[in-house]
């Protein structure tokens, strides 16, 4: 479900996909945005980030990184300027956030 803050939350179980409330987006921070170098992610409330994937607007993967931690930093200097989606996978589901690379 696309929220007012341009974030999409999905919750995947073995039997289907459920939407998470957009208020839960507060538990994962992504900064700075826009960014030109290092992108930082931080998960609160004991949420463990399992992997991070950056995709372009056509859903083509640009960067994929396995994390298994509460925080991560990704160097995005090498990707072209533009808009991307950052897909943050946790045990609770997949969170998509918009990223501006400048």
N, C-alpha and C positions, 0 to 999 in steps of 0.2 A: 504494500500500500504506500503510495507516494504521499509524504507529509508536507505540511506547510513550509518546512525548513529544508526541502529538497533532499530528504533522507528516506531511504526505503529499508524497512526491516522485514526479514523473513525468518520464520522459525520452522525448521525442518525436523520432522520425526519420521519414524519408519512407516507411518501411515498417511502422511500428507504434509501440507504446508500451512502454517498458521501465522497470522500477522502479530507482531509485537507492538505495544503502544509506542507512539513517537516520543513520549516523555522519557522512555528508557534510553534515548540517544544521549542523554546527559551523562550516562555512565562510561562513555568512551569519548575521549577528547582527541582531536586531530588538529595540530597546529605546527607552524603558521599556515594559514590558508587565506590568500594565495601564498605560494611558496616558490622559491627559485633554487633551493638547495636541499636541505635536510628536512624531511617531513617526520614529525614525531606523533606517536599514538600512545595513549595512556588509558588503561581500563581501571575503573574503580569497583568497589564492592565485591572483591574477590573474583571478578570476571577474568578469565584467562583467554588471551588472544592466541588462537591456534595458528592462524595464517592470515596473510595480507596479500591481496591481489589488486593491482592497479590495471584498469582496462580503459580503452578509449571509448568514445561514444558509440562505436559500432560493436562493442563488447569484445574487441580483440585484446587479448592479454598483452600487457606491456612489461609488468614486473610481477613476480610471484615470490613470496618469501614465507617460509615456515618460521613460526615464532615460539610458541609454547611459553609465553611469559605475560606479565601484566603491562609491559610497555615495549615499544620498539621504535627504532629510527631507521628511515629509509632514505638513501641518497637518490633524489630525482633530477639531479643536474643534467643527466644525459637524455632525458626525454624532451620532446618538442614542447614549446609553449602551447597552451590550450586548456580545454576542459577534459577532465577524466573522472572516472568513478573509482573510489577506493572501497573494495569489498573486504570487510573485516569479519573473519570467521571465528566464532566462539562456540562453546558447547550449547549455548542458548539459541544460536541461529547465525544468520549472516546479516550484517549491517552494511548498507551502502551509503557512502557520503560523497558529495561532489568535491572535487579538487580543482583548483585553478593553478596551473603551472605558468609562472611568468619569468 
